Structures are given as structure tokens and as C-alpha cells.
Amino acid sequence: MKRLLMISLLVILVSAFCVTDSFTKCRRQQTYRSPDSIVTFSFFIHPIRVGYKHRLIGNVFLTGNVDYVSSESELLLQAGAAYILPRKILLFRLYGGGGLEVSRNYGTLYPYIVAGTKFLFFYAEIIHSLENNRSPGYRFGFSFSF
């Protein structure tokens, strides 16, 4: 067990050094400059979803979303943080994060986690609320950066 732990720690350290360009003779690649603000609109999967991401430091964003579920006449408010990976994977810019979700009708407060991607002016997200017996939610729509 101790040997496995040491090997995994070594792999994590080597990968961290390779990703952050800490070696002396590495090539310097162009760094990604995150936009200051991102506004999202989604109306494809569930009727109306509006979100806003504001850059805090580097690639860390404060997020806020308002989701309206018309079948239950419910308004869900979400606030949290997200981290956008500084490099593209194929053509996609991936991000992940979490926060708190508040229900207007029931007054409940639950944490949630989110994983998403941006592509040109589209975005897609998977939101998983950590409430018992609740299925994940999906978002797909338009994303505008400025």
C-alpha cells in the first residue's frame, strides 16, 4: 500500500511539473487569456436558463445561473465557482466547478457540481445536484464572451 501511494504521488508531481512548464529548457507556449465575462442562454433542453460567469483571478470564475422549470413553476438559483482549463482539448475548452443551489418554492439549499465545455459560441453543461433522488440536469445553448 505504501509503495502504491509513493508511486501515485510521484506520477502526480511529474505531471504537475510538465503541465506548468517548470523545467528550464521547455518551450514557452502562448498562454490562454480568459475573457472577463461570459453570458449564457439556454432554451433547448429545458425552457429558459440564463447564466453569467465573471473572471475572478486567472481562469477562476464566479458563476450565477437562474433556471426556470415551467412544469413545476419553479425557479432555481445557483451560485458558485468554476475553473476553465487553460488549454483546449481538440476544439473544446473544458471547465468544472460547483456551488449552492436554492429552490424558490421549497426553500431548499443543496450543493451541486458542474462540468461543461465551450465551443465557438455554443456551450454544454451537466449539473448534478447533491440532493437525494435527483437526476442530473443538462444545459445546451449559446455563450457570449466579452
Stockholm file with secondary structure:
# STOCKHOLM 1.0

chainA/1-146         MKRLLMISLLVILVSAFCVTDSFTKCRRQQTYRSPDSIVTFSFFIHPIRVGYKHRLIGNVFLTGNVDYVSSESELLLQAGAAYILPRKILLFRLYGGGGLEVSRNYGTLYPYIVAGTKFLFFYAEIIHSLENNRSPGYRFGFSFSF
#=GR chainA/1-146 SS CHHHHHHHHHHHHHHHHHHTTCSTTCCCCCCCCCCSEEEEEECSSSSEEEEEEEEEETTEEEEEEEEEETTTTEEEEEEEEEEECSSCBTTBEEEEEEEEEEETTTCCEEEEEEEEEEETTEEEEEEEECSTTCCCEEEEEEEEEC
#=GC SS_cons         CHHHHHHHHHHHHHHHHHHTTCSTTCCCCCCCCCCSEEEEEECSSSSEEEEEEEEEETTEEEEEEEEEETTTTEEEEEEEEEEECSSCBTTBEEEEEEEEEEETTTCCEEEEEEEEEEETTEEEEEEEECSTTCCCEEEEEEEEEC
//
